């Protein structure tokens, strides 16, 4: 059985220095880490907040994904919606896949879970087909919203510092991709998907 939140916090706090900070992770020495180590320090670890505050749309009301419907969709079918980020990011492609129904990952039945697996592969292929990419990453976080959203982030080819789990940090520092390029790339992904199923949105 996992530790209680209080036990986990106590053990973590015991590992902090005199200033209440955990050591900087070994990842900080990787060549893909986006910051220089000199002067870098962790934030002080805060105690658990229990019960946790509700996420956006936690009770099924006020969910931004549910209220948007197809308004921001680049592709959809009867059960799934693919959108852009809502604004250009610092990466060639950023897309979000969500079920139409207000469900989180653990709520998917076997049929929807199987469809999601197929869609993840098809979306990755459609993004990859754009060319000039080194990798397509798929992420599931979910601390901000209760409606399942899988995030696809494409790394430009050859930019090896942007590899791996630090890609999202690098993205925030990179200049924005011009809107017309980002929109054209998302349209291309949507058209590729619609040749398989669903429809691309204008």
C-alpha positions, 0 to 999 in steps of 0.5 A: 500500500502506498504511503499516506500523503503525510508519510510521503511528505515527511520522508521527502522533507527529511531529504531536504537541506537546511533551507528546506530544498531538495537537491537539484535532480541528476537530470540537470546535468543532462545535455538536454536540460534547458538551464545552466546549473549555476544558481539553479535551486529547487523550490521549497517543498510545500505540505500536502493540500487535502482534499485536493481542490477540484480540477476544471470540469471535475463534476462535469459542469463548467468543462471547457472541452465540453462547452466548445464542441467542434468550435476549435476542432481541426478533426473529429468523429462521433466520439473524438475531437482533435484540436490545436492548442488555441494559439501557436506554440514554439514547436512545429505541431501541438495538438490535443485529442479528447473524447467527446464524452466527459471522461478521464482516462480511467473512465474509458470502456474497452471500446473507447480505449481501443479506439484511442490507441488506434487514434494515437498511432494514426495521429502520430503518423499524420504528424510525422508525415509533415516531415522535418521532425525528429520525434512526436511525443504523446503526453497525458497530464490532467492536473488542470482539467478533468476531461481527458486530453492527450497532448501531441508535441512534435520536435524539429529534426536535428535539434537534439537539445530539445529531446525527451522530457524537457521538450515542454520546457524548451517550448515555452522559451522558443519563439512562436511558430507563425500562425499560418504555418501552424494552422496549415500543418494542423489542417494537413494532419486533419486531412490525413486523419479524415482519409481514414475516418471522421472529418477535417474541419475548415 
